[in-house]
Amino acid sequence: MKRLPMVDNATKRRWRRGFRRGRQGAAELSQQADQQIEKLLLRRFDRLLSVRRFVFLWMLLFVALMLITIFQYRALSPYYQSLQPLPGGIYSEGTVGTFTNANPLYASSAPDRALSRLVFSSLLKYDTGNNLVGDLAQSYALGPAPTHYTVNLKKNLTWHDGQTFTSADVIFTYKTIQNIEAQSSLYNAWKDITVSAPDDYTVTFDLPNPLASFPHSLTDGIIPAHLLKAIAAPALRSAQFNTAPVGTGPFVWKFVEVLGSPTTEWQQRISLGAFDKYSAGKPKLDGFNIIAFNSEKQLIKAFKKKQINAMSGLESLPEELAGDGGLQIYVTPQTSLVAAFFNNSRPALSDVNVRRGLTAGVDRSQLINLTGNPVELADGPLLRGQLGYNAGLVQPGYNLEEANKSLDKAGWTVGEKGLRYKNGQVLEISLRSQDTQQYSLLSQFLQQQWTKLGVQVNVTYYTSDDLQSQIVSTHDYDVLVYGISIGADPDVFAYWNSSQASLTSQGRLNLSEYKSGTADEALEAGRTRTDTNLRVVKYKSFLQAWINDVPALALYQPNYIYIMRGQLYGYTRKASNSAADRFYNVDNWMIRQKRQTN
């Protein structure tokens, strides 16, 4: 076995000294390392904490500045930004009635007339101030003869199917109306007028007699010759075209659908789309829906559920919506007159003193807010502000004393139970009216007023259709509470000329059966003069005769009520000749809005 070498003491001491020097060096290195760590890390860490506090304070300041900026932006934005209208969206309107025919030659119901106006254009239309302006027509002129009118058409217009619109379409429209087999309600207004076209963009009209109001007849829709000329006139009323029409108006027909059944909540939905090539430019709405309901109850229910944007045709705001602060109610005066028409052919009312007594006995000032929306009171056969209206020639105001004197003068004296008698007969009159809230309130008011005079008033209400067919057409009444359309031009010949009381006259629109040679002459002269000053002079004689004879009691000028949820931009009508007039600037309607810089 091999032995290990022996280590002497000197060697051991050297090892110990080396080990001690190593330990001492390691300690020195450790101490140096600690000094470096403290110098390079711990001291910098302290400075980092100071920097962090500095950064944190700056961040707090930055956040504060951001919050202040946002607050100022929100506070000041209303001064330089506001909600402004924006194109787009689908608009849905509800109305009561049944859609059957959009053809302007036949449209009769409220849905029919609305759709006819949206789909078809006319030669002329009314602006928001009720002045005539061009639609399909570029211009029109009278002369050289007072019976000759020339209409220049706009060029480069197309039908919804892309075909070019020309004078041939205008000629076809009016020739069809003049064909009695076509059965248009416009026949009598056009039967004696000669219509011709010198070229593709000019149409002339020759009247049998001068007629100052003729341009207002050019506001009916024009139909396309290229689609309808092959259809026989008797078949035109029932043509498929009438329920899928093609026009030149602001909206294009898309489809119609029927929802529900007659025994449930039945309704019709007709959908239209914007016409890109409309003469005034593409409408700002993307589409338009007309929803036809069976009843007002259904209409209001759908509106409350927000299924439609607006309601048309109501006489006033429904009670159940009175507290809804999100509604917009547009009230537009109509160029119409609501009156109590005295049937001058009835024994009691043939006496002018009875008619004067009934007129003086009604306090019309109470009618201003009768239906919830203020109305303009009427005081004669012409409306205030119309051509020919004369503030010095108006019907007498309320005077109970004079009313009693007039009835006494007529021989009707107060007797038993405060009623008036003559030759043992009580003064009794039948009053007929339509069964609506407005006319019911009005009829009850007249009944109360005349009862105070000792007159026995029997009131009967009818539906709209029954009133027309059973009462208006036959003149079966003593007093008829009714509304007549006067229009933008005050040609009231049809309502007060003796010829219009005849059984053979169209519609028998002389509802009072008023007969006056002076009034007849003045009305005939007024409508055949084109000089406005001369027309005013002629109508003065008519007004004088009407005030003296008191054929009716003028009551008020009704309003058209349009109820919408939210804002409808562009609806700015100042007057309306019919409910469908609300659409004359429908191409500018907008329902969307966005906050934009002013």
FIZA-156817 format. One line per field, with one value per residue (C-alpha): x, y, z; residue number from 1. Coordinates in Angstrom, 2 decimals. Example, Ala and Ser with C-alpha at 12.3 -4.5 7.8 and 13.67 -1.06 7.14 Angstrom:
2
c1 <- [12.30:13.67] .
c2 <- [-4.50:-1.06] .
c3 <- [7.80:7.14] .
pos <- [1:2] .
***
This chain:
598
c1 <- [0.00:1.31:1.69:0.70:3.46:3.68:2.84:5.15:4.14:5.58:3.38:0.34:1.09:1.39:-1.99:-3.57:-2.13:-3.37:-6.83:-7.02:-5.93:-8.63:-11.34:-10.20:-10.28:-13.74:-14.96:-13.48:-15.13:-18.44:-18.12:-17.30:-20.30:-22.60:-21.26:-21.85:-25.40:-26.19:-24.62:-26.01:-29.40:-30.74:-29.89:-31.35:-34.41:-35.02:-34.68:-37.11:-39.70:-39.33:-39.72:-42.83:-44.44:-43.55:-45.03:-48.12:-48.78:-48.41:-50.83:-53.35:-53.03:-53.47:-56.62:-57.99:-57.39:-59.10:-62.14:-62.33:-62.07:-64.83:-67.04:-66.48:-67.16:-70.45:-71.41:-70.50:-71.47:-75.08:-73.68:-71.92:-73.58:-77.23:-79.43:-80.03:-82.15:-80.53:-81.81:-82.86:-85.32:-88.73:-91.78:-95.08:-98.37:-101.71:-105.14:-108.70:-110.34:-109.97:-107.51:-109.12:-107.68:-104.56:-105.42:-105.95:-108.97:-110.77:-109.13:-111.87:-111.03:-108.43:-105.86:-106.60:-105.99:-102.84:-101.29:-102.34:-100.53:-97.37:-97.12:-98.36:-97.36:-99.60:-98.95:-99.19:-99.09:-99.32:-96.30:-96.34:-97.99:-100.78:-99.54:-99.54:-96.12:-94.90:-94.71:-94.59:-95.06:-92.17:-94.53:-98.04:-99.59:-102.98:-103.61:-103.82:-107.53:-108.93:-110.01:-106.62:-103.94:-100.51:-98.51:-94.83:-93.66:-90.37:-88.01:-86.01:-88.59:-89.33:-92.01:-91.12:-90.59:-88.01:-90.23:-90.03:-92.79:-94.22:-97.30:-98.88:-99.40:-101.15:-103.41:-104.25:-105.13:-107.61:-109.08:-109.76:-111.47:-113.62:-114.70:-117.92:-117.37:-114.25:-116.56:-114.19:-115.63:-113.71:-115.81:-118.10:-115.18:-113.45:-116.13:-116.21:-112.48:-110.36:-106.91:-104.15:-100.37:-98.39:-95.26:-93.88:-93.45:-96.31:-100.00:-102.80:-106.24:-109.15:-112.13:-115.69:-115.80:-113.26:-112.63:-110.22:-109.88:-108.92:-105.20:-106.28:-107.83:-104.35:-103.47:-104.82:-102.38:-101.27:-101.41:-99.12:-100.40:-97.93:-99.39:-103.11:-103.95:-104.65:-107.27:-110.88:-112.34:-115.11:-112.49:-110.10:-111.71:-111.05:-107.65:-104.82:-102.79:-104.88:-103.53:-99.96:-99.54:-96.66:-96.33:-93.83:-94.24:-91.70:-92.32:-92.36:-94.94:-93.48:-96.25:-99.53:-100.38:-103.48:-103.06:-105.76:-109.33:-112.57:-113.59:-110.31:-107.98:-107.87:-105.45:-103.76:-100.08:-98.90:-95.15:-93.43:-89.77:-88.00:-87.86:-84.27:-85.27:-88.06:-88.31:-87.34:-84.57:-84.58:-86.75:-84.85:-86.86:-85.84:-89.42:-93.00:-95.67:-99.40:-101.26:-105.05:-107.04:-110.66:-111.30:-109.87:-109.54:-107.16:-105.25:-104.69:-103.73:-101.04:-99.73:-99.47:-97.49:-95.15:-95.97:-96.50:-94.87:-97.99:-101.79:-103.86:-107.58:-108.38:-110.46:-108.56:-105.92:-107.30:-107.76:-105.52:-102.61:-103.14:-100.31:-97.74:-95.03:-93.23:-95.90:-95.86:-99.30:-99.37:-102.51:-103.06:-106.03:-108.03:-109.53:-112.93:-116.05:-118.16:-121.66:-125.26:-127.02:-130.65:-132.83:-134.54:-137.15:-138.59:-141.67:-140.30:-136.86:-138.19:-138.77:-135.63:-136.60:-136.43:-133.00:-131.88:-133.19:-131.35:-128.14:-128.25:-129.08:-125.79:-122.78:-120.07:-117.25:-117.81:-116.80:-113.16:-112.06:-115.01:-112.93:-109.74:-107.77:-108.45:-110.24:-110.64:-114.23:-115.99:-118.43:-119.51:-119.27:-115.62:-112.75:-110.73:-107.73:-109.18:-109.61:-112.92:-113.30:-114.67:-114.54:-117.35:-119.74:-120.10:-123.00:-124.37:-122.84:-124.51:-127.46:-130.10:-132.48:-132.35:-132.76:-136.01:-137.27:-136.65:-138.55:-141.40:-141.48:-141.82:-144.94:-143.41:-144.31:-143.38:-146.09:-146.46:-143.22:-141.24:-141.65:-142.55:-145.84:-147.50:-151.03:-150.99:-147.81:-144.56:-141.42:-139.66:-136.62:-134.73:-130.95:-128.80:-125.11:-122.31:-121.71:-118.26:-117.01:-116.57:-119.96:-121.74:-120.39:-121.24:-124.80:-125.45:-124.18:-126.54:-129.41:-128.79:-128.49:-131.69:-133.61:-133.06:-134.96:-137.92:-137.09:-137.53:-134.50:-134.44:-130.90:-130.08:-126.57:-125.40:-122.26:-120.29:-121.57:-125.21:-125.11:-123.96:-126.34:-129.47:-129.31:-126.93:-127.88:-131.62:-131.52:-133.70:-133.18:-134.17:-130.65:-127.52:-124.34:-121.64:-118.23:-117.55:-114.18:-113.64:-110.03:-107.26:-109.37:-112.71:-114.88:-117.96:-120.30:-121.17:-122.40:-124.55:-125.64:-129.32:-128.47:-126.65:-129.81:-131.45:-131.91:-130.04:-126.93:-123.83:-123.93:-126.58:-123.91:-126.17:-127.04:-129.21:-131.17:-130.39:-131.84:-130.94:-130.66:-128.20:-125.99:-126.14:-125.01:-122.20:-120.89:-120.92:-119.11:-116.57:-115.44:-115.07:-112.83:-109.07:-108.34:-108.19:-109.39:-112.42:-113.18:-113.16:-115.71:-117.99:-117.82:-118.82:-122.32:-122.53:-121.49:-124.08:-126.84:-125.68:-125.61:-129.09:-130.63:-128.84:-128.98:-126.69:-124.89:-121.12:-119.41:-115.66:-112.71:-111.72:-108.18:-106.33:-104.75:-101.54:-100.22:-96.67:-94.30:-91.08:-90.04:-91.01:-88.62:-89.91:-93.60:-94.28:-97.73:-99.54:-102.83:-104.40:-107.07:-107.45:-105.90:-103.70:-102.08:-99.79:-97.69:-96.95:-93.38:-93.02:-89.75:-88.18:-89.48:-86.89:-87.27:-83.66:-81.40:-77.75:-75.75:-73.80:-71.79:-73.93] .
c2 <- [0.00:3.39:6.07:9.80:12.33:14.06:17.87:19.82:22.71:25.45:24.36:24.36:27.88:29.07:27.54:29.22:32.60:32.12:31.10:34.14:36.42:34.81:35.34:38.91:39.53:38.00:40.22:43.24:42.24:41.72:45.09:46.72:44.95:46.23:49.73:49.51:48.13:50.94:53.45:52.18:50.71:51.69:55.36:55.46:53.65:56.46:58.92:56.76:57.09:60.87:60.70:58.52:61.06:63.77:61.77:60.93:64.60:65.48:62.70:64.02:67.46:66.02:64.11:67.23:69.24:66.54:66.55:70.34:70.26:67.67:69.63:72.84:71.03:69.67:72.99:75.08:72.67:73.91:77.30:75.99:72.58:71.59:68.72:69.17:67.17:64.36:62.55:58.92:56.70:55.18:57.24:55.53:57.40:56.02:57.08:55.76:54.35:51.73:51.86:50.93:53.13:55.31:56.57:60.36:60.12:57.97:58.40:59.05:57.75:59.34:56.56:56.80:60.54:60.32:57.64:59.41:62.54:60.63:58.60:61.06:64.60:67.34:70.21:72.72:72.39:74.63:75.76:75.95:79.39:78.01:79.72:77.92:76.82:74.46:70.70:69.00:72.43:74.83:77.77:78.70:81.80:83.25:84.74:86.17:85.39:85.33:81.75:80.43:79.00:77.70:75.36:74.68:71.34:70.53:68.44:65.31:63.97:60.25:57.96:55.52:52.81:54.94:56.09:59.75:62.12:64.27:66.27:63.03:61.97:65.25:64.98:61.38:62.28:65.03:63.24:60.28:62.52:63.96:60.47:59.90:56.14:56.49:57.55:60.08:62.46:65.25:64.91:67.94:70.28:69.31:68.26:71.54:72.34:71.75:70.32:70.13:69.73:71.73:69.77:67.30:69.91:72.34:71.93:74.42:74.70:76.55:77.26:77.93:81.03:82.98:81.38:83.09:80.01:77.67:77.31:75.73:72.92:71.88:70.39:66.88:64.04:63.10:59.41:57.57:57.14:54.37:52.07:52.89:53.90:50.28:49.87:50.62:53.60:51.60:49.18:51.83:52.25:48.59:48.29:46.54:49.72:51.45:49.23:49.05:52.48:54.10:57.87:60.70:61.68:61.63:58.00:54.71:52.01:48.88:46.68:46.51:43.94:43.26:42.34:40.76:40.23:42.27:40.55:41.39:44.38:44.63:47.05:47.73:48.59:50.27:50.70:53.25:53.96:57.23:58.05:58.91:60.89:62.98:66.41:68.25:65.77:62.52:62.78:62.98:60.09:56.60:55.39:56.15:53.82:54.51:52.33:52.31:51.32:50.31:52.73:55.61:53.25:51.00:54.01:55.44:52.02:51.58:55.09:54.45:51.26:53.37:51.31:54.50:57.93:60.03:60.09:61.88:62.63:63.07:66.08:66.65:65.13:61.94:62.23:59.22:61.05:64.40:63.81:62.62:65.29:63.74:64.66:67.32:68.60:70.50:72.60:73.95:76.21:74.83:76.93:75.54:76.89:75.14:76.60:75.98:75.96:77.11:75.36:78.43:76.21:74.99:76.91:78.23:79.09:80.75:83.85:85.99:87.24:83.68:83.24:86.57:85.60:82.27:84.00:86.77:84.23:82.33:83.48:82.30:83.46:80.29:78.20:79.29:76.49:74.15:71.25:71.80:73.61:77.31:78.01:81.14:82.36:82.95:85.80:85.31:83.16:84.13:83.51:86.26:87.17:85.79:87.81:89.67:89.43:92.67:93.33:95.87:93.27:90.53:88.79:90.40:89.40:87.92:90.02:88.16:91.12:91.53:87.77:87.80:90.86:89.20:86.06:88.18:90.13:86.85:86.08:83.44:84.48:82.87:80.71:77.61:76.20:79.05:77.74:79.93:79.43:80.68:79.72:77.05:75.44:75.31:76.63:73.32:72.67:69.51:69.76:67.17:66.60:64.08:61.69:62.90:64.54:67.92:68.07:66.56:69.29:71.95:70.67:70.45:74.01:75.34:73.38:75.02:78.50:78.24:76.59:79.80:81.61:79.25:77.14:73.37:71.77:68.07:66.85:63.69:62.39:60.28:58.51:60.26:57.96:58.10:61.87:62.19:59.67:60.27:63.91:66.08:64.68:65.05:68.28:66.56:68.98:72.34:73.07:71.22:71.61:70.89:71.89:73.03:73.43:76.89:76.51:79.00:80.89:82.20:81.01:80.03:79.88:76.21:76.92:80.04:80.34:79.54:77.06:74.84:74.27:72.37:68.61:68.43:70.27:68.29:67.46:70.12:72.04:75.05:73.52:76.46:76.43:80.13:82.05:85.66:87.36:89.90:87.19:85.14:88.06:89.01:85.46:84.96:88.25:87.63:84.24:85.36:88.37:87.87:91.36:90.91:94.45:93.97:90.65:92.35:94.88:92.16:90.07:93.10:92.95:89.26:89.81:92.56:90.29:87.38:89.49:90.85:87.47:85.38:82.03:80.42:81.01:81.06:79.50:78.91:77.90:74.33:73.09:70.09:68.24:66.26:64.42:63.07:61.57:63.57:66.28:66.38:68.67:70.34:70.33:74.06:74.49:77.75:76.79:73.66:73.15:69.46:66.90:65.58:69.00:68.02:66.17:69.07:69.35:65.78:65.44:67.74:65.94:64.56:62.63:61.80:64.21:64.48:66.96:69.11:72.36:75.41] .
c3 <- [0.00:-1.02:1.73:1.38:1.82:5.21:5.41:7.63:9.91:7.68:4.83:7.06:8.20:4.60:3.78:6.79:5.82:2.20:3.38:5.68:2.85:0.60:3.18:3.70:-0.08:-0.34:2.47:0.78:-2.51:-0.74:0.93:-2.40:-4.01:-1.28:-1.77:-5.53:-5.07:-2.69:-5.02:-8.29:-7.30:-3.88:-4.16:-7.72:-6.50:-4.03:-6.86:-8.92:-6.18:-6.38:-10.17:-9.81:-7.54:-10.05:-12.96:-10.94:-10.20:-13.88:-14.81:-12.30:-13.85:-17.35:-16.34:-14.68:-17.84:-19.93:-17.65:-17.76:-21.55:-21.86:-19.48:-21.43:-24.73:-23.47:-21.93:-24.96:-27.79:-27.94:-28.93:-32.02:-32.57:-32.80:-33.90:-37.60:-40.08:-42.00:-45.15:-44.94:-43.14:-43.84:-42.93:-42.00:-41.85:-40.69:-41.90:-41.71:-44.83:-47.53:-50.38:-53.70:-56.46:-56.72:-60.22:-59.88:-62.21:-59.64:-56.24:-53.68:-50.18:-47.90:-48.61:-52.36:-52.50:-50.37:-52.58:-55.77:-54.62:-53.64:-56.86:-59.50:-60.45:-61.84:-64.22:-61.36:-57.59:-54.55:-52.60:-48.80:-49.02:-51.25:-54.41:-57.76:-58.99:-61.69:-61.13:-64.52:-66.09:-66.51:-67.00:-68.07:-69.61:-70.50:-73.96:-76.43:-75.98:-72.40:-73.02:-74.22:-71.91:-72.92:-70.69:-71.32:-69.93:-68.25:-70.37:-69.57:-67.10:-66.94:-65.62:-62.89:-65.52:-67.38:-70.27:-71.28:-70.17:-73.02:-73.95:-75.25:-71.64:-70.80:-73.85:-73.01:-69.41:-70.25:-73.26:-70.98:-68.43:-71.23:-72.28:-70.34:-70.57:-68.42:-65.54:-63.99:-61.39:-63.17:-66.33:-65.87:-65.19:-68.45:-70.92:-72.87:-72.90:-76.01:-75.27:-77.90:-78.15:-80.76:-79.86:-77.33:-74.62:-75.17:-74.31:-75.01:-73.44:-75.04:-72.77:-73.96:-71.70:-69.65:-66.24:-63.85:-61.64:-64.50:-63.59:-60.30:-62.35:-63.46:-60.06:-60.80:-61.52:-65.03:-66.07:-68.57:-72.12:-72.97:-70.28:-70.52:-74.10:-75.09:-72.33:-73.30:-71.42:-69.66:-68.31:-67.06:-63.63:-62.80:-64.51:-62.64:-63.10:-60.43:-57.66:-59.00:-60.61:-62.44:-62.12:-62.21:-58.55:-55.73:-54.73:-56.65:-55.99:-54.34:-52.95:-51.04:-48.38:-46.32:-42.66:-40.52:-41.68:-41.69:-38.45:-36.68:-36.79:-40.57:-42.23:-45.56:-45.85:-49.04:-49.42:-51.65:-52.41:-53.28:-57.02:-57.93:-61.04:-59.54:-61.19:-57.98:-57.13:-55.18:-52.02:-48.77:-47.30:-48.46:-48.46:-47.51:-46.12:-46.00:-43.48:-43.95:-40.84:-40.41:-37.57:-35.59:-32.62:-34.58:-35.88:-32.40:-31.01:-33.69:-33.01:-29.28:-30.03:-32.22:-35.30:-37.34:-37.32:-37.83:-37.93:-40.57:-40.65:-36.95:-35.95:-32.70:-30.42:-28.78:-25.01:-24.34:-25.99:-24.29:-21.79:-24.32:-24.39:-27.36:-29.90:-32.57:-33.60:-36.88:-37.31:-40.83:-41.73:-44.64:-47.42:-46.46:-44.79:-42.16:-42.18:-41.24:-44.62:-44.42:-46.98:-48.45:-50.10:-46.78:-45.56:-42.27:-43.66:-46.81:-44.64:-44.50:-41.02:-39.65:-41.18:-39.74:-36.32:-36.35:-37.44:-34.82:-32.11:-32.34:-30.33:-32.75:-30.47:-28.43:-31.45:-31.44:-29.10:-29.52:-30.87:-28.85:-31.58:-32.18:-35.45:-37.55:-37.39:-40.71:-41.34:-44.92:-48.06:-48.67:-46.29:-44.69:-46.78:-50.00:-53.15:-52.89:-49.13:-47.71:-43.97:-44.39:-45.82:-43.23:-41.55:-38.36:-35.06:-32.00:-30.79:-28.80:-28.77:-32.54:-32.99:-31.00:-32.87:-36.24:-35.24:-33.86:-37.14:-39.01:-36.98:-34.72:-31.17:-27.86:-26.38:-24.25:-22.71:-24.24:-27.79:-30.74:-32.53:-35.69:-36.70:-34.02:-35.35:-33.39:-35.03:-35.56:-37.74:-38.67:-38.43:-40.19:-39.61:-39.78:-36.89:-35.85:-32.68:-34.35:-36.02:-33.02:-30.73:-33.30:-33.85:-30.11:-29.70:-32.40:-30.88:-27.48:-28.99:-31.00:-28.17:-26.17:-28.94:-28.61:-31.65:-31.43:-33.08:-33.97:-34.66:-36.63:-37.29:-40.23:-41.30:-44.03:-46.78:-45.61:-45.25:-48.85:-50.37:-48.27:-47.22:-49.24:-52.64:-51.94:-49.86:-47.27:-44.38:-42.99:-41.79:-42.88:-40.81:-43.35:-44.69:-48.26:-49.99:-51.42:-52.50:-53.12:-55.67:-54.33:-57.21:-55.17:-58.18:-57.52:-53.99:-54.47:-58.11:-58.75:-61.52:-59.00:-56.93:-59.79:-59.70:-63.01:-61.73:-60.83:-57.13:-56.36:-54.47:-53.85:-50.49:-49.38:-52.67:-52.71:-55.64:-56.33:-59.69:-58.26:-56.79:-60.00:-62.14:-59.77:-59.47:-63.23:-63.79:-61.03:-62.28:-65.91:-65.25:-65.17:-63.82:-60.04:-59.28:-61.48:-59.83:-56.42:-57.67:-59.03:-55.87:-53.80:-55.28:-54.50:-50.88:-50.45:-51.75:-49.58:-46.39:-47.07:-47.91:-45.21:-47.07:-44.49:-41.22:-41.79:-38.76:-39.07:-41.20:-40.19:-39.56:-40.88:-37.93:-38.45:-35.39:-35.34:-32.82:-32.88:-35.32:-38.99:-40.83:-43.99:-43.08:-43.26:-44.82:-44.10:-45.74:-47.18:-49.84:-49.05:-46.72:-49.55:-49.85:-46.99:-49.59:-51.94:-50.57:-49.31:-51.22:-48.61:-45.51:-43.07:-39.81:-38.93:-37.08:-36.07:-34.01:-36.43:-36.37:-37.00] .
pos <- [1:2:3:4:5:6:7:8:9:10:11:12:13:14:15:16:17:18:19:20:21:22:23:24:25:26:27:28:29:30:31:32:33:34:35:36:37:38:39:40:41:42:43:44:45:46:47:48:49:50:51:52:53:54:55:56:57:58:59:60:61:62:63:64:65:66:67:68:69:70:71:72:73:74:75:76:77:78:79:80:81:82:83:84:85:86:87:88:89:90:91:92:93:94:95:96:97:98:99:100:101:102:103:104:105:106:107:108:109:110:111:112:113:114:115:116:117:118:119:120:121:122:123:124:125:126:127:128:129:130:131:132:133:134:135:136:137:138:139:140:141:142:143:144:145:146:147:148:149:150:151:152:153:154:155:156:157:158:159:160:161:162:163:164:165:166:167:168:169:170:171:172:173:174:175:176:177:178:179:180:181:182:183:184:185:186:187:188:189:190:191:192:193:194:195:196:197:198:199:200:201:202:203:204:205:206:207:208:209:210:211:212:213:214:215:216:217:218:219:220:221:222:223:224:225:226:227:228:229:230:231:232:233:234:235:236:237:238:239:240:241:242:243:244:245:246:247:248:249:250:251:252:253:254:255:256:257:258:259:260:261:262:263:264:265:266:267:268:269:270:271:272:273:274:275:276:277:278:279:280:281:282:283:284:285:286:287:288:289:290:291:292:293:294:295:296:297:298:299:300:301:302:303:304:305:306:307:308:309:310:311:312:313:314:315:316:317:318:319:320:321:322:323:324:325:326:327:328:329:330:331:332:333:334:335:336:337:338:339:340:341:342:343:344:345:346:347:348:349:350:351:352:353:354:355:356:357:358:359:360:361:362:363:364:365:366:367:368:369:370:371:372:373:374:375:376:377:378:379:380:381:382:383:384:385:386:387:388:389:390:391:392:393:394:395:396:397:398:399:400:401:402:403:404:405:406:407:408:409:410:411:412:413:414:415:416:417:418:419:420:421:422:423:424:425:426:427:428:429:430:431:432:433:434:435:436:437:438:439:440:441:442:443:444:445:446:447:448:449:450:451:452:453:454:455:456:457:458:459:460:461:462:463:464:465:466:467:468:469:470:471:472:473:474:475:476:477:478:479:480:481:482:483:484:485:486:487:488:489:490:491:492:493:494:495:496:497:498:499:500:501:502:503:504:505:506:507:508:509:510:511:512:513:514:515:516:517:518:519:520:521:522:523:524:525:526:527:528:529:530:531:532:533:534:535:536:537:538:539:540:541:542:543:544:545:546:547:548:549:550:551:552:553:554:555:556:557:558:559:560:561:562:563:564:565:566:567:568:569:570:571:572:573:574:575:576:577:578:579:580:581:582:583:584:585:586:587:588:589:590:591:592:593:594:595:596:597:598] .
***
